[in-house]
Amino acid sequence: MSYLNVFRYTLREDCNVAAYDALAVEMYSLAASSAEYEFESIERVAESERSGVVLERFGSLEGAKRWARCPEHRAAMKRGRVEFYESYAGMGAVLDHEYSFDRATNTAQRSTFAD
């Protein structure tokens, strides 16, 4: 079953936003480059220049755990605490369903994931 990680962050006032963005792109590319992590997608929603929410979707909880243990990712997290973040909070959940609507085609869909 798919796993969703929700990460809310606020960057420090003295944060180099360009360096933060570059590191984020590097990490997303790394996660997507290896089937080991079962990385499916990412969506980053900025609340302001210095805060936002990131939604990371993995193919399974196990894939997300492997990503959390990735040495390059762990080093990036440590760098984030030292250089970039004022604060952050995260949560994760196994997904049991998803749904969507498209006005252009007037179609609604709902999928339920099996165990």
C-alpha positions in Angstrom: 0.0 0.0 0.0 1.2 3.5 -0.8 2.6 5.6 2.0 2.4 9.4 2.3 4.8 11.6 4.2 3.7 15.1 5.0 6.5 17.5 5.9 5.7 21.1 7.1 8.6 23.5 7.4 9.6 27.1 8.2 13.0 28.3 7.0 15.3 30.5 9.0 15.4 34.2 8.3 19.1 33.9 7.3 18.5 30.8 5.2 20.0 30.7 1.7 16.8 29.8 -0.1 18.6 29.0 -3.4 20.9 26.5 -1.6 17.9 25.0 0.1 16.0 24.6 -3.2 19.1 23.1 -4.8 19.5 20.5 -2.1 15.8 19.7 -2.3 16.0 19.0 -6.0 19.1 16.9 -5.4 17.3 14.8 -2.8 14.2 14.4 -5.0 16.3 13.2 -7.9 18.2 10.8 -5.7 14.9 9.3 -4.3 13.5 8.9 -7.8 16.7 7.4 -9.2 16.5 4.2 -7.2 13.7 1.6 -7.1 14.9 0.7 -3.6 12.9 3.7 -2.2 9.7 3.1 -4.2 9.5 6.9 -4.6 6.3 7.8 -6.6 5.8 11.5 -6.4 6.3 14.7 -4.6 4.3 17.9 -4.3 5.7 21.0 -2.7 3.2 23.7 -1.7 4.7 27.0 -0.7 2.8 29.0 2.0 5.4 31.8 1.7 9.0 32.2 0.5 10.1 30.7 3.8 7.4 28.1 4.7 5.5 25.3 3.1 4.3 21.7 3.0 5.9 18.8 1.1 3.9 15.7 0.2 6.0 12.7 -0.6 4.4 9.5 -1.9 6.2 6.2 -1.7 5.0 2.7 -2.9 5.1 1.4 0.6 6.0 2.1 4.2 9.1 0.0 3.8 10.3 2.1 0.8 9.8 5.3 2.9 11.8 3.7 5.8 14.6 2.8 3.4 14.6 6.5 2.2 14.8 7.7 5.8 17.9 5.6 6.3 19.6 6.7 3.1 23.0 8.1 4.1 22.8 11.0 1.6 19.3 11.9 2.8 20.4 11.7 6.5 23.3 14.1 5.7 20.8 16.5 4.0 18.5 16.3 7.0 21.4 17.2 9.3 22.4 20.0 7.0 18.8 21.3 7.1 18.8 21.5 10.8 22.1 23.4 10.9 21.6 25.7 7.9 18.0 26.0 6.8 15.2 25.2 9.2 13.7 27.4 11.9 11.3 24.5 12.6 9.7 21.5 10.9 7.2 18.7 11.7 6.3 15.6 9.8 3.8 12.8 9.8 3.2 9.7 7.7 0.3 7.5 6.9 -0.5 4.4 4.8 -3.0 5.3 2.2 -6.2 3.3 1.9 -7.9 5.2 -0.9 -7.6 8.2 -3.3 -10.2 10.1 -5.2 -10.3 12.8 -7.9 -12.7 14.9 -10.0 -12.1 16.5 -13.5 -14.6 19.2 -14.4 -13.5 19.1 -18.1 -14.7 15.5 -18.5 -17.1 15.6 -15.6 -15.6 12.4 -14.2 -15.1 11.4 -10.6 -12.9 8.5 -9.6 -12.2 6.7 -6.4 -9.7 3.9 -5.8 -9.4 1.8 -2.8 -6.1 0.0 -2.2 -6.0 -3.6 -1.2 -3.7 -5.0 1.5 
